[in-house]
Amino acid sequence: MRKAGQGQGGGQGHGERRGAAARREGPPRAKADGPRSRHTKARRDDARSEKPGHGTPRHGRPKQERPHEGPLHGGKPRRPRPPFHRGKPAAGALESEMRIAKALARAGLCSRREAERWIAEGRVSVNGRKIDSPALDVGPKDRISVDGNPLPVAEPTRLWRYHKPKGLVTTHRDPQGRPTVFDALPKTLPRVISIGRLDFNSEGLLLLTNDGALARHLELPATGWLRRYRVRAYGHVTQADLDRLKEGIEIDGVKYGPVEATLDTEKGDNAWITIALREGKNREVRNILSALGLTVNRLIRVSFGPFQLLELKPGDVENVRRRVIIDQLGPRTAEELGLADDEAEETPKKAAPKPRPKGGPA
């Protein structure tokens, strides 16, 4: 009886200690995989979904209502976006409003002066109607055509050096049917126009461009670019005679500006003379030397402003880098002519260094 009483009392003591510990720790936790765990998780999800802003995107539209989920998710099909192109505008489009003659020149078809003549001849149409006056502004929405063909998109302005051979006419159409400079150019070149002219029997440097506005700017005497020629002439002349040309000369009512002339060599009845002038009047060099009693039998243009003939062979064409053009024109003039807006030329990348063979000398 005593042992039984002692054992029963000891069991009650252990039970009291377990009860006190249970009261301190609270109700026992449910197992992770029990049914109470699923109900507890559901209650937590319900409480979380009742919080304002939870489950809603930043733009305020519920996620399940976004239309881009597609028909499989019960939403509307996504509307395809039009592709974004950085390419050139459609044929005949202009970037800004300008005079019709300037638009033709910018497209590289002709100079402004030639454009005015084309307009007078009824070759130019705007929005399906022929025009007869260059006093017209056109813009990006206007449809321009020449001889029924849409105005081509203006390409980036380019400039070439060309060594014109003797026996070619500097014109696109010669009434006498003589061979022209533009017929002799490589077929890889786009349609170009000349900056100034050289006579049928003259040779040397001729600048070409696809931009009529640039051609017009460089042709003007106000640009101030010096044009230098090497001339072989028949007859006799002194340096003193040539020095008098520095003040200019008037021949048959035509006034020519100052001319720098240097007597280089004389051999027999022929003399080589270097002539530099800033104008470009028709047959100017020949007329001036003729007034001094000389007959020109060979005329070679060796430079036009900063651009030189150098070792360019007759009939060859060489591209002038855009950076060189901008540097010679100046940033302000280059911007006015649209050179600053053109795409930059690609700079050739440097070749990657070749890997050294393993085990070779350092």
Number of C-alpha atoms within 10 A of each C-alpha: 6 7 8 9 10 10 12 11 12 11 11 11 12 10 12 11 10 11 12 10 11 12 10 8 10 8 8 8 9 11 9 9 8 9 10 13 14 12 11 12 11 12 12 11 11 11 10 12 12 10 9 8 11 10 15 12 11 9 7 9 11 13 13 12 12 14 15 13 15 13 11 8 13 13 14 14 13 11 9 6 6 6 6 6 7 6 6 11 13 11 15 21 21 23 13 10 14 14 15 24 27 23 30 28 25 27 24 26 21 26 26 22 13 15 23 20 17 21 19 15 13 15 16 29 20 16 12 12 12 17 19 17 16 18 10 12 13 20 17 15 13 15 18 27 21 19 11 11 12 16 23 19 18 22 15 18 23 18 23 19 21 23 24 29 22 19 15 20 23 21 17 14 13 11 6 6 8 13 17 17 23 20 13 12 17 11 9 6 11 12 16 22 24 26 23 18 18 26 15 17 14 21 21 26 28 26 28 25 22 27 30 30 24 25 24 16 15 18 18 15 14 10 13 13 18 17 20 21 22 20 23 21 23 21 17 14 18 10 12 11 11 18 15 14 18 13 11 14 16 11 11 7 7 10 10 21 15 16 21 18 22 17 18 13 11 16 8 8 9 18 19 19 21 19 19 20 22 22 20 17 13 12 12 14 19 17 18 18 20 16 13 15 14 19 17 19 13 16 23 22 23 21 21 23 15 11 19 18 19 11 7 16 13 15 15 13 20 13 13 16 12 19 13 13 18 16 10 14 17 11 14 12 15 17 14 12 18 16 22 18 12 13 11 11 10 6 6 6 6 6 6 6 6 6 6 9 8 7 6 6 6 6
